[in-house]
Amino acid sequence: MTRNRRVLTAIAGCCAALLLAACESNGTEGSGSSAATGKPVTGGVLRAVEISEPRNLDPALLQNTLQGTALLGNALYGNLMVTDQKTGAIEYRMATDFSSKDGGNTFTLTLRKGLKFSDGSALDAAAVKYNWDRLKDPSLGSDSQPYASVVKSTKVVDATTLDVTLGRPTPLYGEQVVTTAMNWIASPAALKKGANSFDTAPVGAGPFTLKSWTRGGALSLVRNTTYYDAPKPYLDGITLTTATDAQQRVNTLTSGGADLGVETDWESLAKDRTAGLTVTTVPSGGGRFLTLNTKRAPFDDVRARQAVSEALDIDALNSAVYEGKAETAQGLFPKNSPYYNDVALHTYDKQAAQKLFDELAADGKPVTFTFTTFPTDKALAEAVQAQLGAYKNVTVKINTVDWSESGKVYGQKQYDMLTSTAFFLDPEPALSAAFSGKSPRNASFVSDARLDAALQKGSSATTDTERAAAYKTVSERLAALSPAILIARTAQAAVTKKVGGVVLDGSGSPLPAELWLTK
């Protein structure tokens, strides 16, 4: 079977009791009083709570992830393409086609005719070219730069057609467009006026436009009356606020202070369910990892990495950190995935771990390292420290740094262990970004020829059988090299009360054009 869809289709957590206690086929659950049913209702201003506050409104600098600013990006700029949350298939929005006839070396992007930005100017192939070319500039600092840089060149054929040549065959490149800032197109003329001007009056073609923005406070959006897909959007507007604290998000939603919240915290989702709120999830593979820096001691020695992996009881971490609410996993893929294999990335074996710690100490290399953590993961760091404290010849220190220091931490590579995420619907681009020796996002810095070859094969293959074989090799190499320890699947959910049209795109972001409020 060829692949033109995301792989985890509708495997909503009926098969994972920790993910959904009582689920429907679309991954939505909630009490009858909290769920909106029936035909869409027009009007009303939705109050939404996001996890991350935007620093600017440039689409290239917004993060197209649930925990980032995807809801805002989708609202202001719309989407070239989305993914169906039940089947995983790519669906077209402002684009009508993005296909390749040569195995992923070249693609042709076709746009709808007559698309307009909110200022009335044309959203055409030239505008897409400008945005995609701009994303490739490393000085811009976009998270999407590694993915946009796969594009070798673009050529405007006519107003609705853009020919795209890639630097390497990537048959599923459409998946990368959907999950990055490449999916958001802004007015080139507005961008050229500079950051300050653009933040005051961003020009996109999404379902909403900016009304006002108080930095550190609320961001107010109003309906774009020229949106191409009338009668959408159904809402008159959206008010966005930010709550980085998980309990604060729960309190805001349960007290009626917000209609919709995005959530990545397992404990919070359990509380939301108990409160009778509607929880809509997306299934995913991969998850949260304890990532080990393989370029410096002690984890430049594979024995140290294996020792720590075998020493940790993941179920005990789940109980200590997530009150047992997280979905733990042994391998990269859920059993319902066409790429599932039985390779365990982690095996808990206290005796084997102690033997390795003793062996390293005898070689004059006792394991001493620092867990660099951000405030939200401090409990996890303390739980890891406590577990490893039961072993001889291993010492763990904790260094808690503010989120504002994350760029410095990653950029200077001055850490031994930290948490990272590599969750996905389709394995690409997430797995290659996390573990390829050529990836700038590879936080473990692992570099292995066999691993890289398997990742490349998984990215370029066009059948499930070929990709499954490639990803089994990926799993085997990760198990052998132990650059990261999988501790839990990643929670990706929207929590709502009396909100209809909750459709989760990409990595779990609600599509604002579809949302509506009950009267």
Secondary structure, 3 states (H helix, E strand, C coil): CECCECCCCCCCHHHCCCCCCCCCCCCEECCCCCECCCCCCCCCEEEEEECCCCCCCCHHHCCCCCCCCHHHHHHHHCCCEEECCCCCEEEECCEEEEECCCCCCEEEEEECCCCECCCCCECCHHHHHHHHHHHCCHHHCCCCHHHHCCEEEEEEEECCEEEEEECCCCCCHHHHHHCCHHHCCCCHHHHCCCHHHHHHCCCCCCCEEEEEECCCCCEEEEECCCCCCCCCCCCCEEEEEECCCHHHHHHHHHCCCCCEEEECCHHHHHHHHHCCCEEEECCCEEEEEEEECCCCCCCCCHHHHHHHHHHCCHHHHHHHHHCCCCCCCCCCCCCCCCCCCCCCCCCCCHHHHHHHHHHHHHCCCCEEEEEEECHHHHHHHHHHHHHHCCCCCEEEEEEECCHHHHHHHHHHCCCCEEEEEEEECCCCCHHHHHHCCCCCCCCCCCCCHHHHHHHHHHHHCCEHHHHHHHHHHHHHHHHHHCCEEEEECCCCEEEECCEECCCEECCCEECHHHCEECC
